Amino acid sequence: MARLAQTAGLTDIQQEILSTVRDFVDKEILPVATELEHRDEYPQQIVDGLKELGLFGLMIPEEYGGLGESLLTYALCVEEIARGWMSVSGIINTHFIVAYMLKQHGTQEQKDHFLPKMAAGDIRGAFSMSEPALGSDVSAITSKAVRDGDEYVLNGQKMWLTNGGTSTLVAVLVRSDEGHPEGTAPHKSMTTFLVEKEAGFGEVRPGLTIPGKIDKMGYKGVDTTELIMDGLRIPADRVLGGATGRGFYQMMDGVEVGRVNVAARGCGVAQRAFELGVSYAQQRHTFGKPIAQHQAIQFKLAEMATKVEAAHAMMVNAARKKDSGERNDLEAGMAKYLASEYCKEVVEDAFRIHGGYGFSKEYEIERLYREAPMLLIGEGTAEIQKMIIGRRLLEEYKFQG
């Protein structure tokens, strides 16, 4: 039988990269993922292995020491990694969003300084938009930067920072009113700062504190934290792109990459859930035969496989649209929405197929059942995706009366 979620039109290099990543997942991630997840342990050995494979430089241009690959290649690699353990894909996702933002919007000095070290995995990236009181309403950001000579002083509290402790470079979105008079639209008075810090928790540089990890239902192993700025001084040359007021657009560009990533994660987790479900259904016997031979289970497997294929196709389409240089917020929103919803449904069906054993921590499906919900809210909730999709559809199909 042909494996689900195959991608047509890949180059030999892309196929070789994916084959290497798939082997790594099968040998280095799947055998230890559930044990590490239950201990909420950072997968340092796995991360070191990804570094050796060059995965941290996958999309960074060759001139900066990266592999210069496409978003499609990256998304397909993320799909494979999430099939092994979704938390590992989260570790590289935030890194790549920051690297992408630097590549697209950074000054030449910023690119020369950061990208080679990010390609090597020596600098690990994270990005921060959300705050405790705002959720998806980015325009309500209250963290603020005030100019003081050749520096900016940043104050405020950020929330849900993936890689908050292990990262050494954070792209932070704050309000900066300099040059933007009162009454300026909120999204035009935001700036992205490149904040360098030490890895770890506590005060990681003067004025910047990373509290301990947030205890989560799933998505364990990867550290999710708050970020507290109290008189944090940042040189003016660490404003992304060198000019204030562009931060919202820079972040939204990065988030489009992030939404393709979340779609790819949903595809990977759903693929693994299908594999677990179809395997268990052929081993478990009831009424004298494997449950896979019962029509009710065959219907579930058919629906699960169809959803895996559909989500994968939409994710690939969104990645290719971005790679072409075209606007892809519609496609990325659709892919993220569909893949995360289908992932939840496929995981639940695999859980149901396992029956009572699915409720046991000894079975891998229990871990997936706790991981899937994060995809419903990460990089924008389903409701936000539907708002984006609806608005773009009205632009494309504007009534000509």
Disulfide bonds with the S-S distance in Angstrom:
none
